[in-house]
Amino acid sequence: MQGEKVVELVNLFEAFHTETGSDDLKAFSVWLNRRMHEPDLKNDKGSNIVEANRFIVWNIHRLSKYFRFHAKSFLNPNGLNNMDEYFFLVSINNRGTPAKNEVYKDTISELTTGAQMMRRLINIGMVREIVDKKDKRIKRVELTAKGKKTRENIFEQSKKDLLLKSGNLSEQEKMQLKSLLTYLEQFHGEIYQNDSDKPVDEILSKYLF
């Protein structure tokens, strides 16, 4: 019986690959879950599916607002205005001496807003500008000792905040949610990196299956 299930799973993966051209296991899990519930979806009215999409997007947006509200308790005492500034410190720390534009893209920040935040972090002494040795036109940045200490402080102080934001979800529920959110982040990350300038209809035809 177990062998039959393995064969069935292999056949389903082959069907997924034929249909989508992808070998990504997380995308396969989403495709498989959708396929297993196809009868339910066909019986639903189109308006119900639209409403489900709206519900997901609306609640993710609301959650981001709640999370930013909670974060103020440890961001402001450390001299930061918002989570975006903290993400700048994390991005710069991970990349060493990145160009400013690399930080903006890594943190999904618009150029004008990103430049304003970068300027503020430089002015308060958490980030310093350095000259690119090969191309002086490129403006690179690195964390100062103050910036490194701030990032470390927030990393430690945010542990209770993370516990609060996860609510009373069970470990299994957290793992399920982590898997779904990882898929969505990678899905939109690929679009952002490769096709952000494309019209939405073209993006839909390329990425949805």
Buried (B, 14 or more C-beta within 10 A) or exposed (E): EEEEEEEEEEEBBEBBBEEBEEEBEBBBBBBBEEEEEEEEEEEEEEEEEEEEEEEEEEEEEEEEEEBEEBBEEBBEEBBBEEBBBBBBBBBBBEBEEBBBEBBBBBBEBEEEEBBEBBEBBBEBEBBBEEEEEEEEEBEBBBBBEBBBEBBEBBEEBBEEBEEEEEEEEEEEEEEEEEEBEEBBEEBEEEBEEEEEEEEEEEBEEEBEE
